[in-house]
Amino acid sequence: MLQEYLPILIFLGISAGISILLLGLGFLIGHGGKDDEKLSPYECGFEAFDNSRMKFDVRYYLVAILFIIFDLEIAFLFPWAVSLDTVGKAGLLAMALFLTILVIGFIYEWKKGALEWD
């Protein structure tokens, strides 16, 4: 039973060793000089602010969410392309419907101006 897991254990050991080595080299070679700019908090594409009640532009979040949605939908194309021979015409029509809905959603977002960055 151990022989089945031996390659995985060897891989984990080598990767842990390389990780520790690279972290150690970073601490030894790095100059470690951190200025105020590097230590300042930075979040979500804009500078941090004192008042948490102030209004801010949510377009950054909207563009990020749209990117993730469309990127994940495009990721469905890779397994489909690999298994295209086995899914046949039914799979081709299903993917055509999926891509049509994707394009309609993209056109809707484009027309609403969600992709505009002023």
RADA-V432502 format. One record per backbone hydrogen bond with DSSP energy under -1.0 kcal/mol. CO is the residue of the C=O (numbers start at 1). NH is the residue of the N-H. If there is no record, write none. Layout:
co={CO,CO}
nh={NH,NH}
//
This chain:
co={5,6,7,8,9,10,11,12,13,14,15,16,17,18,19,20,21,22,23,24,25,26,35,43,46,58,59,60,61,62,63,64,65,66,67,68,69,70,71,74,76,77,78,79,83,84,87,88,89,90,91,92,93,94,95,96,97,98,99,100,101,102,103,104,105,106,107,108,109,113}
nh={9,10,11,12,13,14,15,16,17,18,19,20,21,22,23,24,25,26,27,28,29,30,39,46,43,62,63,64,65,66,67,68,69,70,71,72,73,74,75,77,80,81,82,83,87,88,91,92,93,94,95,96,97,98,99,100,101,102,103,104,105,106,107,108,109,110,111,112,114,116}
//
